[in-house]
Every structure is written in C-alpha cells, then in structure tokens.
C-alpha cells in the first residue's frame, strides 16, 4: 500500500517545491497536487481574490512540469490532485479544465473535483459530463467527493451532495462513465449529522472507490487532523478497504495538523504524517 499526502499547507508555508522534497524525505511514496492557489474564492464578495500564483498565470503548465521533475528527482510521483472549489461558482468552474490539465502535466491519474454541495445528482452530472471529454483527452479520471453542509440550529453537519451512500452512488450512476470515480473523505463520512459512516460508504461504493482523503476528527467537526489523534476508529475502516480490495493510495488530507509548524520545523510535522500514514498502510497489509 503506497502512501501520499496533500501539499496545500506546505505550499503556503514553504512553497510547493520544498514541500515535495520534504514529503519524499519523510517517507511518502507520492504527493497530492493541491491546486487551491489556482483560483482563490472570496465567499463574502463571491468572486476570485487577486492572485499572482503561477497556477493562476499563463505559466501554469510550466509550474506543474517543474513540480513533477522535483518529485521524480526525489523518488516520488504525483498520484492525484485536488481542483479549486467551490464548483458552484462559475469563476472557479472556469479553472477546472486547467486543474485537469495540470494534473496530467504533473503525472497524476485522478483529479478530485467537488460536486456542488446543494446540487442534485443530475445537476452535478451536467458539470462532470461537460468535463469528461477533456479529462479523457488528458488521461485523467475525475473523482467526486462526499461533502457536508452545516446546520447552525443543531450545531452539526447536515446532508450535502454525495454525503450518503445513496447520494454518492446516484451521482456516479447519473454520469455512468469509468472516468468518473469516487474519492471518499473519511473525516466527512464520520461527522455527526451526515447519518452514515466511512465503513458504510466503503462497502456501498465498492470498486468505484479509487481515491481517499484520510484525516481524523472528533466525530463532530471537519478537523482535518493527523490519524490516531482524535476519535475516528481506523481499524474497521481499514478492514472495510481490505474487504473491497481497495487498490488506490492512502492519501492524507490532514492539513490542519501542519498549521502550527513553521519553516524551521515543518519537516517534523511532515514526518509525523508519514508515520501515521505508514501505520495505516501496515494495518491494511497485515489483514
């Protein structure tokens, strides 16, 4: 079982290039190309923020190629990516093909693109069906992901697109194409209020599950913390993945764990993540 992790937190602390070097040094097999700096959405003003990041410029492919070379020079590769969001915003949606293109350029095989939280399976299918011909031309599969909304009165998560087994499979059925697959966010599935569990989702998705976002939480909030630090029980989750013969990567999205780390000790946090990911991989391999 190969392990991977997102690069977003590192990108904002030490830059993508150095982050990939440290991910390799820490013991990861691959890196998850976070592309949130491609289109930074201002939720209050409902527009994109001013942005001088290379991914937002005409040099985006050159930047993706540079990251691929850095990974290869350090013995790791890009296994998947994460496109910017929210996908319901047209100004963000305009960048989704660019995200797919960058995924291919970096060597990734799957690009995670959020559904519209509030959209139906049929409504979200329109977006995915529009993107799929381009994705196929790039040799990149699109993964939709289980989302959540927040019920302020109940102070807990609530239903959103792909949040339940029924909704997730309905989204996949509405597109009915091998180039649309499932990325299960373990933390989202374990939040109170979404009325499911990671184990239930894994069994329901079966062979459609091709990617993961792994992190820990208190079973209430979307904490994005390092595995084994909070309340999620990973033992039955790993067993469920083994039950369905999951053949993807164990990819961490525990970005909030890295926030307290600085340029001086960022590698220590990255090593912590690698150790947790390897522990999960060992659990899987021992079954």
C-alpha positions in Angstrom: 0.0 0.0 0.0 1.5 3.3 -1.1 1.1 6.5 0.9 0.6 10.1 -0.2 -0.3 13.5 1.3 -1.6 16.8 0.1 0.7 19.8 -0.4 -1.6 22.7 0.3 -0.4 23.6 3.8 3.2 23.3 2.8 2.7 25.3 -0.3 1.5 28.2 1.9 4.4 27.8 4.4 7.5 26.8 2.4 6.3 26.6 -1.2 5.3 23.6 -3.3 8.8 22.8 -4.4 10.3 22.5 -1.0 7.1 20.7 0.3 7.5 17.9 -2.3 11.2 17.5 -1.3 10.2 17.1 2.4 7.4 14.8 1.6 9.8 12.5 -0.2 12.4 12.8 2.6 9.7 11.9 5.2 8.9 8.6 3.5 5.9 9.2 1.4 5.6 7.4 -1.9 3.6 10.2 -3.7 2.2 13.7 -3.4 -1.3 15.0 -3.9 -1.3 18.1 -6.1 -3.4 20.7 -4.1 -4.4 23.4 -6.6 -6.3 25.8 -4.4 -4.0 28.6 -5.2 -5.1 28.4 -8.8 -8.4 30.1 -8.0 -8.9 31.7 -4.6 -12.6 32.3 -3.9 -13.8 35.1 -1.8 -17.0 33.7 -0.2 -18.1 37.1 1.1 -17.8 39.0 -2.2 -18.5 36.0 -4.3 -15.6 36.5 -6.7 -11.9 35.5 -7.0 -9.3 37.2 -4.9 -6.3 38.8 -6.6 -3.7 36.2 -7.1 -0.2 36.1 -8.5 0.4 32.4 -8.0 2.0 30.6 -11.0 -1.1 28.3 -11.2 -3.3 31.3 -11.8 -1.0 32.7 -14.6 -0.2 31.7 -18.2 2.8 29.7 -16.8 0.7 27.1 -15.0 1.8 24.1 -17.2 5.5 25.1 -16.7 4.9 25.2 -13.0 3.2 21.7 -13.0 6.1 20.3 -15.0 8.6 21.8 -12.5 6.8 20.1 -9.6 6.8 16.8 -11.5 10.6 17.0 -12.0 11.2 17.8 -8.4 9.2 14.8 -7.3 10.9 12.5 -9.7 14.3 13.8 -8.6 13.4 12.8 -5.1 11.9 9.4 -6.0 8.2 10.2 -5.6 5.4 11.0 -8.0 2.0 12.7 -8.2 -0.8 10.2 -7.6 -3.8 12.6 -7.6 -4.8 16.2 -7.4 -7.4 18.4 -5.9 -9.1 21.1 -8.1 -10.1 24.5 -6.6 -13.6 25.0 -5.2 -16.5 25.8 -4.7 -17.6 24.3 -8.0 -20.9 26.1 -7.9 -19.1 29.4 -8.5 -18.7 30.0 -12.3 -15.4 31.9 -11.7 -14.0 28.8 -10.1 -15.6 26.4 -12.5 -13.8 28.1 -15.3 -10.5 26.8 -13.9 -11.5 23.1 -13.7 -10.1 22.1 -17.1 -6.9 23.9 -16.1 -6.8 21.7 -13.0 -7.2 18.6 -15.0 -4.5 19.7 -17.4 -2.1 20.4 -14.6 -2.9 17.0 -13.1 -1.8 15.3 -16.4 1.3 17.5 -16.7 2.3 16.6 -13.1 1.8 12.9 -13.8 -1.4 12.4 -11.7 -4.1 10.0 -12.7 -7.1 11.3 -10.7 -8.3 14.9 -10.2 -10.8 15.4 -7.3 -13.5 17.9 -8.2 -16.1 18.7 -5.6 -19.7 18.5 -6.6 -22.0 21.4 -5.8 -23.0 20.8 -2.2 -26.5 21.8 -2.9 -26.9 20.2 -6.4 -28.8 17.0 -7.2 -27.0 14.1 -8.8 -28.5 15.1 -12.2 -27.4 18.8 -11.8 -23.8 17.8 -10.8 -23.8 15.3 -13.7 -24.1 18.2 -16.1 -20.8 19.6 -14.8 -19.0 16.3 -14.9 -20.3 15.3 -18.3 -19.0 18.6 -19.7 -15.6 18.0 -18.2 -15.2 14.3 -19.1 -14.2 14.6 -22.8 -11.4 16.9 -21.8 -10.3 14.7 -18.9 -10.3 11.6 -21.2 -8.1 13.5 -23.6 -5.7 14.2 -20.8 -5.8 10.6 -19.5 -7.1 11.8 -16.1 -10.0 10.4 -14.2 -12.3 12.8 -12.3 -13.2 11.8 -8.7 -16.3 13.3 -7.0 -16.2 13.5 -3.2 -18.7 13.2 -0.3 -19.5 16.7 1.0 -21.3 18.2 4.0 -23.2 21.3 5.0 -23.7 22.8 8.4 -26.9 23.0 10.4 -26.5 26.0 12.7 -29.5 25.2 14.8 -28.4 21.7 15.5 -24.7 22.7 15.5 -23.8 19.7 13.4 -23.2 18.6 9.8 -26.1 18.0 7.5 -26.7 16.5 4.1 -24.9 17.6 1.0 -24.0 16.1 -2.4 -22.6 12.6 -2.1 -22.8 12.7 1.7 -24.7 9.3 1.9 -24.2 6.0 0.1 -27.4 6.6 -1.8 -26.4 10.1 -3.0 -22.8 9.1 -3.8 -23.9 6.2 -6.0 -26.6 8.3 -7.6 -24.0 10.8 -8.7 -21.9 8.1 -10.2 -24.9 6.4 -11.8 -26.1 9.7 -13.3 -22.8 10.0 -15.2 -22.2 6.3 -15.7 -18.7 6.6 -17.1 -15.5 4.8 -15.9 -13.7 8.2 -15.9 -15.9 9.4 -13.0 -14.8 7.6 -9.8 -15.2 8.1 -6.1 -12.9 9.8 -3.6 -14.1 9.0 -0.1 -13.3 11.7 2.5 -13.0 9.6 5.7 -13.4 12.6 8.0 -16.5 13.9 6.3 -18.2 10.4 6.5 -17.7 10.3 10.2 -19.2 13.7 11.1 -22.3 13.7 13.3 -25.4 14.6 11.2 -24.5 13.1 7.9 -26.1 9.8 9.0 -23.5 7.4 7.6 -20.0 6.1 8.4 -16.8 5.6 6.5 -17.3 1.8 6.7 -20.8 2.0 5.3 -19.6 4.3 2.5 -16.7 2.0 1.6 -18.9 -1.1 1.3 -21.5 0.8 -0.7 -19.0 2.2 -3.2 -17.0 -1.0 -3.6 -14.9 -1.0 -6.8 -15.9 2.6 -7.6 -13.8 3.8 -4.8 -10.4 4.8 -6.3 -9.1 7.6 -4.0 -9.1 8.7 -0.4 -8.8 11.8 1.8 -7.7 10.5 5.2 -7.8 12.6 8.4 -9.1 12.4 11.9 -11.7 14.4 13.8 -13.9 14.5 16.9 -16.8 12.9 15.1 -18.4 16.3 15.0 -16.2 18.9 13.2 -14.2 18.7 10.0 -11.0 18.8 11.9 -8.5 17.5 9.3 -6.1 16.3 11.9 -3.5 13.5 11.9 -4.8 10.0 12.1 -4.9 8.4 15.6 -5.0 11.8 17.3 -8.8 12.2 17.8 -11.9 10.0 17.8 -12.1 8.1 14.5 -11.6 4.4 14.8 -9.5 3.4 11.8 -9.4 -0.3 12.4 -12.8 -1.1 10.9 -12.2 1.4 8.2 -9.0 -0.2 7.1 -10.7 -3.6 7.2 -13.5 -2.4 5.0 -11.0 -1.1 2.5 -9.4 -4.6 2.5 -12.8 -6.2 2.1 -13.4 -4.4 -1.2 -9.8 -4.9 -2.3 -9.1 -1.2 -2.5 -6.2 -0.7 -4.8 -5.7 3.1 -4.6 -3.4 5.1 -2.4 -3.7 6.0 1.3 -3.7 9.8 0.8 -3.7 12.0 3.8 -5.6 15.4 3.9 -4.6 16.2 7.5 -3.6 19.7 6.6 -4.7 21.4 9.8 -2.2 19.3 11.7 0.6 21.2 9.9 -0.7 24.7 10.6 1.2 25.3 13.9 4.5 24.2 12.2 6.9 26.9 10.8 9.5 26.9 8.1 12.1 25.8 10.7 10.2 22.6 11.9 7.9 21.8 9.0 9.8 18.7 8.3 9.0 17.3 11.8 5.3 17.7 11.1 5.6 16.0 7.7 7.4 13.1 9.3 4.6 12.7 11.8 2.1 12.5 9.0 4.3 9.9 7.1 4.5 7.8 10.2 0.7 7.8 10.7 0.1 7.0 7.0 2.6 4.2 7.2 0.9 2.8 10.3 -2.4 2.7 8.3 -0.7 1.1 5.4 0.8 -1.6 7.7 -2.6 -2.2 9.2 -4.0 -2.8 5.7 -1.2 -5.1 4.6 -1.4 -7.2 7.8 -5.0 -8.2 7.1 
